Amino acid sequence: MIPYVAVSAVIFVSSLVVSAVLVPIVRRVSLRAGFVDHPAERKVHRAPMPLGGGVAIFLGVLLPALAGVAVVLILHHGGVPAWLPAQLTDHIGGVLRVMPRLFLVMGGGLVLVVMGLLDDRRPIPAGLKLIVQLAVAFGLWLAGIRITVFVGSHAFSAVVTVLWITVVTNAFNFLDNMDGLSAGVAAISGAIFLAVAAAAGQFFVSASLLCLIGAVTGFLLYNFPPARIFMGDAGSTFIGYLLGVLTAMLTFYTAGGGLFRVLAPVVILALPLYDFTSVVLIRLSEGRSPFQPDKRHFSHRLAALGLSTRQVVLTIYLVTFSLGVSATFLFAVGPVGAVTVLVQVLAMIAVIWTLERAGGKRNGNA
């Protein structure tokens, strides 16, 4: 147990440090290059804000992951020291087997980060961005990262996998509308998924989640209200993409376990998924593009009720944490208990909907 905790701490701290060190550097470069997000009617900041924080997050995930791969390769070819616990050396072969998958996942992430940076600099048509996201998700499915939900059809698996990764990617992109919001929700939901992955003994997913949590935590040191830098589309799409991919790889059902367990990722990500769905439906009902920005998000409606930015962000953090904790009970209860958990989750979503309605009326948008 102790070796696992020690390795986990090293992975988390490494990602946090890399991200925290890179963010100020990226901030200075962005300011000098004029790579900033200017104030606008739909935005909450009042002064130009440097972009590019997503680069620090991406490297905060990538560099520790590559360092871990390098250590494993050295141990594999140079011999394993006798003092290294067998609990860790037993995983060397597994790391070598999943190495191609790591490069594939991070390669897809790199595509989205580069596209996000270009979009932050000069807006790219929403349709083109969506096509690229779908293509990346489909490429991962072809490579074997698949959601089946116990259905044998390859077509069904492809549709569900691609939709899940793409929706989660855009849900966190949509959620990035207030200081510290998207990164904080990613850290909290990632921590819940980490608990599930660790309990299931899924080493690769656990290590990847630790990298993500560390990277977004390092970024939050500079992004929590009042923010000094934004992650931009490069960061928000990357963290959504990585959470979508890792949850697609995570095994939620085991023999003897309840089928309700497969709903755990939907419950853990219920708030960003609800926000994404409600905003898209509102925009479509008004005859607008679902990707046209506005102030119809849950965070904006809470602000309309009089909450400060910090209060809004902390409120959403607490809701995310509460939903995540509820999801963990799906692994410990029978059918009746699972239904109770789902009813509780629906009740929390109803509370969110009620607050949204109140905030919408206060803001003149019912």
C-alpha angles and dihedrals in degrees: 000000000000095000090053092050091048093050091045091052091050092050094047096045092045092054092044093050094046091050095043092049095046098046096071090046092051089046093055093046092049093050092050092047094046090241095152141135109240123215116263139172093265094046130084101213119089102200133049109279124203116245131203100082087127089070090060091048092050093049090044087062099036103046098052089044091053090046089053091050090049091053091050092049091050091050092046095052101029100043133262116271114242092233093060110103116250088230087071101035090055088068097055093090091047092052090052090051094051095042094097089051091052091054091047094051094046090045089057089047091052090054091054093045092052091046089048092052091050090048091049089053097044121359115256118210110271091230092058092049090050092050091052092048091050091048093051092048092048090049089056090050091052088051091056105267097130143159112210105167085205093297115129097209114111090204091055091047092050093050095046094045095047093044093047095050093043095046094048089047092055094039091064091042089055090045091059093089101109136041113283095355107114095036093048094048089048091052093049097044090042090055091053091050089048091057090052094046093047092049089051092049094240100154100179095050091044093052092046091050090050089054091050095046091048093048096050091044090054089049092048089063085074101027104049109107119319090039123207095190138017126225092218125199088306090066102034095050092045096053091045091048093049093048090048092050096044093049089050087056095044118098110227098169126062131175109285093018124118119264089231087078090079088068091061096096091050090051094046091050094036095118099052089040091050092047091049094047096045094048093048091050092049092051094046091048088055092050094250132128111273087229096054106113121237141147099265096109123119090248092055092049092051088051089052088060089062103266119141120238091259092048091050093049094046091047091054090046090055093047091049091049092047092051090047093051089049090054092056090062088065086075094054107040139068127240094286092049091047092053089050090053092050091049089052090051091050089050090054091049088051089055089051090050091050092051090047091053091049092048092046092054091047089051094044094252109103 
